Amino acid sequence: YGGTFYEFYTKKRMVNVVGDIMFSHLTLKEIAYNNGFSSYDTMYKSFAKYDGLVLADIPRFFKGA
């Protein structure tokens, strides 16, 4: 598929991160740790490297308590 196993693994974690950002009340730091990233910075760099996506541009739909 044109990439390494680690790239696939990272992209799979990124999909889970997007779901958590959109549908949970967790902070970005909590989301990073819950999805296997060592820090928020690592997660941020992964999004910038693979997709050029800014985490702040992902909408948050969770309106609960």
DABELTA-V73897 format. One record per pair of residues at least 4 apart in sequence whose C-alpha atoms are under 6 Angstrom apart, sorted by the first residue. I is the first residue (numbers start at 1). J is the second residue. If there is no record, write none. Layout:
BEGIN
[[I & J] [I & J]]
END
This chain:
BEGIN
[[19 & 23] [20 & 24] [22 & 59] [22 & 60] [22 & 61] [23 & 61] [23 & 62] [24 & 62] [26 & 30] [29 & 40] [32 & 37] [32 & 40] [33 & 37] [37 & 43] [45 & 49] [47 & 51] [47 & 53] [48 & 52] [48 & 53]]
END
